[in-house]
Amino acid sequence: MPKGSSTRPPQSAGILLFRSGPPVQVLLVKPGGPFWRGKDVGAWMIPKGMIEPGETPVDAALREFAEETGLQLAAVPFPLCVVRQSGGKIVEAFAVEGEFDPADLVSIDFEMEWPPRTGQLQHFPEVAEARWFTLEEARAAMLTSQQPMLAALDAKLAS
């Protein structure tokens, strides 16, 4: 961002759903669409999305979780941490203990031109897959810029 610029980086919020185990497990999702097809290591993340005007970060996180997984969480998530992703987006992460069967995944769709420069619009699910990971597995599979969320969860659960 240029010096003196008032443009803020995009603000997002998301939820790290976990099971206390042992072992502790976290639910991660893999985005849908052609850019993520065939990718696995480094492609997994928490369900998250943009904070809309007038929306609190926790409300945005709950909305995005429901839109991307189909599950309306009843429990109130607790603040986890804030990370800056490699593209500059700021993500405020929350965590909550809960259950989810990845076979029940129901994600909203997004529309994009595909293939590029064809003028053809196609629909893709925002989330293609959800999976439970141990913390160790998640560290290997997750976007590098979101991995501090795992350390923050580990620290919160240890205290």
N, C-alpha and C positions, 0 to 999 in steps of 0.2 A: 504494500500500500504506500503511495507517495507520501512524503513528509507533509504534514499539515492537512492531509485529506480527512474529511469527515465521514467517508464511506467506511462502514463497519463490515467486517467479514460476515458471511452468512451465519446465522445462529440456528442451531438444530438442538433437538432434545431426543433422548431415547431411554429405553429401559433394558437393563441387564437382568433377565429373569434367572433365578438360581434355585437349585435344590441343595440343601445343606449336607446331604449325604450321611456318612462318608462313602465315597469321596464327594467333595463339593463338585457340582456340575453346573454349567451355564448353558443357556439356550442362545445359539447364534443363528443368524439367517444368511443365506446367500442371495444376492440380488438377482432379479430376473432380467431378461433382455439379452440381446445378442452380444454385448460387450463382455458379459460375465460367463457366457456359455463356454464350457470346457475348462473353466478356471476353478481351482479348489484351494490350494495353499495360498494364504494371504487374501482370500476373497470373502471370508466370513466376517460378520459384523453384528452389532446389536440392531434391533429394529429401531429406526430413528427417522426424523424428518424435520422440516422447517417449522420454526415457531411462527405462528400466524400473528398478525397485529392484534393486540388486545388479549392475547393468550399467555398464560403463565408457562414457564418451561415444563413444569410437572404436568399441566393439562395437555400440552403439546405431546409430551412423551407418552402419556396414556392414550391419546387419540391415535398417534402414529403406530403404537404397539397394536391397537385394535385393527387399524386399517391394514397393517402388514401381516398379521397373523390370524385375524378373525376372532381373537380372544379378548373379551372385555375383562380387564383385571378388576377384582373387587377390593384387593388390598391396596393400601396407600404405600407407594414406593418412597424410599429414603434417598436423600442426595448422596451421590457417590463421588463424582469428580467432574472436572471440566477438562477436555482435551482439545487441542488444535490439530486437525487432520492435515495431512501433507498438502492438500489443495488450499489450505487456509481456513476452511470452515471450522467454526467453534461448535463443539458438541457438549452439551450439559447432560451428563449421564446420571440416571437414577437406578436403584436396584430394589428388587422385591423378591421374596421367596414365593414360589408357586409351582404349579404343575401345568404342563402342556404336552399333548401328544402331537408330535410332528406330522402324523398322518392326518390330523384335523386342520392343517394349514389352509387358510382361505385368505388370499391376498387381493387387494384392489389392483386394478390394471393401470398402466400408463400408456400413452400413445406417442409414437415417434415415427419419423420418416425412416423406412427400412425397405430395401437396401438404400444406402445414402444416395442422394441426388437423383432419385427416381420419382419423387413426388408421391410415392405410395406410403400411406400411413398404416402402421400395424399396431396392434395392442399386445402388450407383454405384461405379465404379473410383476408387481414391484418386488415381490419375494418369490424366488423359484423353489427354495428348500429351506427347512428349519431342521436343526439337529442339536442334540445335547452333547456337550463336550466336558471332560474333566478340565480343570484349570490348566494342566500341563498340555493336553491336546489343544485347548483353545489358544494357548500362546503360540503354537505352531501353525494354527489354521487362520487366525484372526488378522485383519488389517493391522499392520505395524503401528499406525498412529492411534489405534484404539486399544492396544495392549495395556496401557496404564490403567484402564478400567479394571482389568483382572487383578492387578496389584492392589488397587484401592479396595476391591471387594475382599480380597484375601486379608488385608489389614483390618477392615471393618469387622469381619467375622472372627478374627483373632482377638479383638478387644472386647 
